[in-house]
């Protein structure tokens, strides 16, 4: 290992102070951006069961900002704990905690509280029983039941989360086994959660209110009308897509040196990112929920990549990425020239 790689591992990847330092920096970044720009127009929709009843609690800008900031830290902690508990990344690293914080803090879009934050948290939570099924393959139905409950709760806030349940079935089949008992246990978890919700709406004599969120699943983009974005906006979208593809491709080359379990999980996360991108395109004009989930999942891939790299140009790309993110933050903070 060359000197640069050794210093990178020691002072950035594995350094314990990095997490504390990043926490302070991110809190300052978010606070300054909030004070400078305020909260942008919220993209929160009623594509769920809970937000229409609790959304008014976040009408105060400070409460919304603090709740969103707390949610970002919960997401970062969940991603970090997934790695620490299951050893997905073979080396000790703080990057799985750092990158979610940074990626969720460079744009004012992520400052207000949104149901997408809560849904993302429960989706990440659903990964824990999924990965537990690898260590305890004799009772896969137990973990299928737990995952389906958590994903169904995620659907309370964003109904689109239900579309992820088949991916959890496929993932459990890959990491352990998915028997007929697992399938029915998963269905029972879904039915149990939504039966309680249904009963609530029945007693409120509001069956239409129960059906309404499900109708959002049918409201896909009209392919005959392409969104009227400006050239800079299309360029921004293309740049983000290119970066995501580049990091996924680069990280995939390192997977062959990981243990089989890590290969399966990281490959599954990459596949999930790909389908989230497709879903975001399908529901582009209806929701940006998928963007939150993409950011959370991509941060895991980027963290894994920079934990295992060793060549100079790979390490230099880390600092280039930080510069690009700082540039995006600066554009949003100092100007009104951001494409979005």
Phi, psi and omega per residue, in radians:
X1 nan 2.235 -3.117
X2 -1.276 2.947 -3.062
X3 -1.076 -0.754 -3.133
X4 -1.060 -0.788 -3.141
X5 -1.111 -0.701 3.137
X6 -1.145 -0.726 3.106
X7 -1.180 -0.653 3.109
X8 -1.095 -0.772 3.125
X9 -1.138 -0.728 -3.032
X10 -1.262 -0.793 -2.962
X11 -1.706 -0.209 -3.117
X12 -2.186 -0.992 -3.024
X13 -1.186 -0.826 -3.012
X14 -1.836 -0.127 -3.075
X15 -1.148 2.275 -3.110
X16 -1.271 -0.547 -3.103
X17 -1.235 -0.318 -3.093
X18 -1.055 -0.692 -3.127
X19 -1.122 -0.796 3.133
X20 -1.130 -0.777 3.139
X21 -1.061 -0.784 3.141
X22 -1.151 -0.665 3.110
X23 -1.016 -0.816 3.138
X24 -1.128 -0.797 -3.129
X25 -1.063 -0.781 -3.111
X26 -1.135 -0.725 3.099
X27 -1.050 -0.748 3.116
X28 -1.148 -0.766 3.139
X29 -1.029 -0.838 -3.105
X30 -1.146 -0.716 -3.131
X31 -1.145 -0.780 3.139
X32 -1.107 -0.728 3.138
X33 -1.154 -0.646 3.105
X34 -1.162 -0.772 -3.141
X35 -1.179 -0.563 -3.109
X36 -1.408 -0.747 -3.010
X37 -1.909 -0.281 -3.035
X38 1.235 -2.773 3.115
X39 -1.779 2.249 3.078
X40 -1.203 2.952 3.083
X41 -0.989 2.130 -3.070
X42 -1.156 2.443 3.074
X43 -1.621 0.097 -3.099
X44 -1.085 2.339 3.131
X45 -2.083 3.132 3.108
X46 -1.741 0.565 -3.122
X47 -1.409 0.884 3.132
X48 -2.972 -3.053 -3.071
X49 -1.761 -0.443 -2.955
X50 -1.648 -0.739 -2.958
X51 -1.023 -0.647 3.105
X52 -1.021 -0.396 -3.104
X53 -1.714 -0.389 -3.078
X54 -2.017 -0.177 -3.082
X55 -1.023 -0.548 -3.096
X56 -1.190 -0.323 3.092
X57 -1.175 -0.328 -3.088
X58 -1.876 0.327 3.110
X59 -1.236 -0.485 3.041
X60 -1.224 2.180 -3.068
X61 -0.991 -0.702 -3.114
X62 -1.177 -0.706 3.111
X63 -1.134 -0.754 3.118
X64 -1.070 -0.801 -3.134
X65 -1.096 -0.803 -3.111
X66 -1.171 -0.667 3.115
X67 -1.156 -0.718 3.105
X68 -1.123 -0.737 3.131
X69 -1.104 -0.748 3.092
X70 -1.089 -0.676 3.126
X71 -1.117 -0.696 3.109
X72 -1.065 -0.725 3.135
X73 -1.220 -0.607 3.073
X74 -1.119 -0.746 3.101
X75 -1.050 -0.796 3.139
X76 -1.096 -0.720 3.131
X77 -1.148 -0.729 3.129
X78 -1.071 -0.792 -3.135
X79 -1.121 -0.733 3.113
X80 -1.113 -0.743 -3.131
X81 -1.204 -0.584 3.052
X82 -1.024 -0.725 -3.141
X83 -1.257 -0.778 -3.095
X84 -1.166 -0.704 -3.060
X85 -1.280 -0.654 -3.034
X86 -1.928 -0.030 3.084
X87 1.037 0.723 -3.111
X88 -1.132 -0.764 3.034
X89 -1.594 2.171 -2.930
X90 -1.215 -0.252 -3.132
X91 -1.975 2.685 3.056
X92 -1.178 2.312 -3.073
X93 -2.675 2.617 3.026
X94 -1.818 -0.030 -3.058
X95 -1.180 -0.503 3.139
X96 -1.176 -0.345 3.038
X97 -1.597 -0.601 -3.022
X98 -1.310 -0.832 -3.011
X99 -1.110 -0.715 3.076
X100 -1.038 -0.692 3.129
X101 -1.061 -0.790 -3.093
X102 -1.203 -0.838 -3.059
X103 -1.116 -0.541 3.125
X104 -1.523 0.152 -3.028
X105 -2.233 0.113 -3.083
X106 -1.709 -0.081 -3.108
X107 -2.363 2.409 -3.127
X108 -1.112 -0.282 3.106
X109 -1.004 -0.531 -3.086
X110 -1.607 0.123 -3.122
X111 -1.377 -0.714 -3.119
X112 -1.404 2.718 3.085
X113 -1.224 2.476 -3.095
X114 -2.512 2.593 3.049
X115 -1.071 -0.383 3.113
X116 -1.105 -0.580 3.083
X117 -1.082 -0.849 -3.095
X118 -1.142 -0.708 3.106
X119 -1.110 -0.744 3.125
X120 -1.069 -0.693 3.131
X121 -1.065 -0.797 -3.123
X122 -1.223 -0.555 3.081
X123 -1.151 -0.766 3.081
X124 -1.123 -0.657 3.095
X125 -1.063 -0.651 -3.134
X126 -1.149 -0.277 3.089
X127 -1.258 -0.440 -3.107
X128 -1.126 -0.922 3.091
X129 -1.133 -0.525 3.084
X130 -1.065 -0.804 -3.132
X131 -1.308 -0.490 3.053
X132 -1.095 -0.544 -3.109
X133 -1.120 -0.360 3.092
X134 -1.253 -0.686 -3.124
X135 -1.389 -0.411 -3.123
X136 -2.238 1.243 -3.054
X137 -1.239 -0.172 -3.096
X138 -1.330 -0.353 -3.123
X139 -2.241 1.044 -3.095
X140 -1.146 -0.472 -3.113
X141 -1.126 -0.542 3.113
X142 -1.085 -0.786 -3.086
X143 -1.373 -0.505 3.030
X144 -1.141 -0.684 3.100
X145 -1.118 -0.802 -3.127
X146 -1.122 -0.757 -3.139
X147 -1.106 -0.746 -3.107
X148 -1.156 -0.602 3.085
X149 -1.126 -0.797 -3.130
X150 -1.155 -0.692 3.097
X151 -1.189 -0.608 3.093
X152 -1.179 -0.672 3.070
X153 -1.129 -0.680 3.067
X154 -1.019 -0.608 3.125
X155 -1.230 -0.315 3.029
X156 -1.016 -0.618 -3.085
X157 -1.660 -0.647 3.097
X158 -2.422 1.871 -3.048
X159 -1.044 -0.409 -3.129
X160 -1.095 -0.319 3.132
X161 -1.056 -0.432 3.128
X162 -1.082 -0.464 -3.129
X163 -1.168 -0.257 -3.105
X164 -1.502 -0.254 -3.067
X165 -1.010 -0.778 3.085
X166 -1.043 -0.525 3.113
X167 -1.219 -0.585 3.068
X168 -1.189 -0.657 3.067
X169 -1.053 -0.813 -3.138
X170 -1.110 -0.704 -3.129
X171 -1.158 -0.723 3.140
X172 -1.158 -0.634 3.069
X173 -1.085 -0.582 -3.115
X174 -1.336 -0.763 -3.038
X175 -1.497 -0.426 3.128
X176 -2.472 -1.703 3.064
X177 -2.757 2.625 3.141
X178 -2.289 1.656 -3.073
X179 -1.576 3.094 3.133
X180 -1.100 -0.558 3.084
X181 -1.131 -0.646 3.123
X182 -1.137 -0.701 -3.134
X183 -1.094 -0.831 -3.123
X184 -1.234 -0.564 3.073
X185 -1.137 -0.678 3.104
X186 -1.148 -0.792 3.106
X187 -1.067 -0.684 3.140
X188 -1.119 -0.670 3.088
X189 -1.074 -0.734 3.122
X190 -1.145 -0.830 -3.119
X191 -1.092 -0.737 -3.107
X192 -1.040 -0.797 -3.112
X193 -1.171 -0.843 -3.060
X194 -1.333 -0.365 3.044
X195 -1.169 -0.658 3.089
X196 -1.126 -0.759 3.114
X197 -1.114 -0.750 -3.141
X198 -1.057 -0.743 3.125
X199 -1.076 -0.674 3.121
X200 -1.061 -0.765 -3.129
X201 -1.282 -0.558 3.098
X202 -1.126 -0.801 3.135
X203 -1.161 -0.425 3.073
X204 -1.562 0.069 -3.133
X205 0.912 0.865 -3.080
X206 -2.440 1.042 -3.138
X207 -1.082 -0.627 3.128
X208 -1.072 -0.605 3.114
X209 -1.159 -0.549 3.100
X210 -1.263 -0.657 -3.085
X211 -1.326 -0.576 -3.005
X212 -0.906 -0.833 -3.131
X213 -1.044 -0.618 -3.131
X214 -1.150 -0.481 -3.139
X215 -1.163 -0.399 3.114
X216 -1.122 -0.437 3.140
X217 -1.168 -0.360 -3.114
X218 -1.638 -0.135 -3.054
X219 -1.571 1.244 -3.123
X220 -1.507 2.950 -3.079
X221 -1.159 2.521 3.062
X222 -1.438 1.895 -3.052
X223 -1.190 -0.222 3.128
X224 -1.457 -0.156 3.135
X225 -2.222 1.700 3.114
X226 -1.254 2.375 3.129
X227 -0.948 2.415 -3.088
X228 -1.524 1.292 3.073
X229 -1.554 2.709 3.071
X230 -1.369 2.948 3.118
X231 -1.046 -0.799 3.080
X232 -1.045 -0.629 3.133
X233 -1.178 -0.772 3.078
X234 -1.089 -0.680 3.110
X235 -1.105 -0.685 3.112
X236 -1.125 -0.789 3.122
X237 -1.076 -0.788 -3.133
X238 -1.091 -0.706 3.136
X239 -1.104 -0.765 3.120
X240 -1.101 -0.748 3.126
X241 -1.098 -0.727 3.136
X242 -1.099 -0.762 3.123
X243 -1.081 -0.740 3.120
X244 -1.086 -0.809 -3.133
X245 -1.121 -0.723 -3.134
X246 -1.088 -0.795 -3.112
X247 -1.215 -0.644 3.084
X248 -1.128 -0.778 3.138
X249 -1.124 -0.765 -3.126
X250 -1.143 -0.718 -3.111
X251 -1.230 -0.568 -3.132
X252 -1.044 -0.542 -3.130
X253 -1.207 -0.382 -3.131
X254 -1.592 -0.195 -3.038
X255 -1.152 -0.546 -3.066
X256 -1.105 -0.326 3.127
X257 -1.611 -0.054 3.114
X258 -1.520 2.885 3.048
X259 -1.192 2.814 -3.026
X260 -1.014 -0.733 -3.128
X261 -1.049 -0.806 3.136
X262 -1.109 -0.697 3.105
X263 -1.030 -0.764 -3.124
X264 -1.143 -0.796 -3.077
X265 -1.196 -0.810 -3.128
X266 -1.175 -0.629 3.061
X267 -1.130 -0.672 3.096
X268 -1.148 -0.718 3.105
X269 -1.097 -0.715 3.098
X270 -1.087 -0.764 3.107
X271 -1.098 -0.694 3.138
X272 -1.130 -0.694 3.081
X273 -1.052 -0.764 -3.130
X274 -1.044 -0.774 3.140
X275 -1.269 -0.537 3.056
X276 -1.115 -0.672 3.078
X277 -1.092 -0.711 3.113
X278 -1.149 -0.782 3.132
X279 -1.109 -0.657 3.120
X280 -1.124 -0.643 3.095
X281 -1.192 -0.667 -3.117
X282 -1.191 -0.672 -3.100
X283 -1.889 0.505 -2.996
X284 -0.939 -0.784 -3.070
X285 -1.518 -0.019 -3.066
X286 -1.877 -0.625 -3.075
X287 -2.725 2.670 3.002
X288 -2.036 0.371 3.111
X289 -0.996 -0.717 -3.079
X290 -1.099 -0.496 3.126
X291 -1.096 -0.716 3.107
X292 -1.063 -0.788 -3.113
X293 -1.189 -0.655 3.100
X294 -1.069 -0.804 3.140
X295 -1.038 -0.772 -3.133
X296 -1.104 -0.780 -3.096
X297 -1.257 -0.698 3.116
X298 -1.096 -0.624 3.130
X299 -1.067 -0.545 3.092
X300 -1.193 -0.761 -3.140
X301 -1.136 -0.784 3.137
X302 -1.110 -0.692 3.119
X303 -1.093 -0.780 3.122
X304 -1.094 -0.746 -3.093
X305 -1.058 -0.860 -3.069
X306 -1.360 -0.198 3.047
X307 -1.378 -0.538 -3.029
X308 -1.814 -0.122 -3.097
X309 -1.251 2.787 3.127
X310 -2.559 -0.273 -3.128
X311 -1.431 2.696 -3.020
X312 -1.059 -0.802 -3.070
X313 -1.158 -0.505 3.089
X314 -1.217 -0.706 3.112
X315 -1.197 -0.705 3.093
X316 -1.077 -0.594 3.141
X317 -1.128 -0.461 3.070
X318 -1.074 -0.813 -3.124
X319 -1.263 -0.545 3.058
X320 -1.135 -0.720 3.105
X321 -1.086 -0.779 3.115
X322 -1.071 -0.672 3.121
X323 -1.141 -0.726 3.123
X324 -1.110 -0.729 3.122
X325 -1.171 -0.692 3.086
X326 -1.131 -0.661 3.097
X327 -1.114 -0.761 3.102
X328 -1.078 -0.765 3.106
X329 -1.061 -0.770 -3.110
X330 -1.123 -0.707 3.109
X331 -1.079 -0.740 3.131
X332 -1.215 -0.585 -3.077
X333 -1.400 -0.805 -2.995
X334 -1.610 -0.341 -3.038
X335 -2.345 3.086 3.003
X336 -1.985 0.478 -3.032
X337 -1.671 0.041 3.131
X338 -1.082 2.368 -3.132
X339 -0.995 -0.560 3.129
X340 -2.261 nan nan
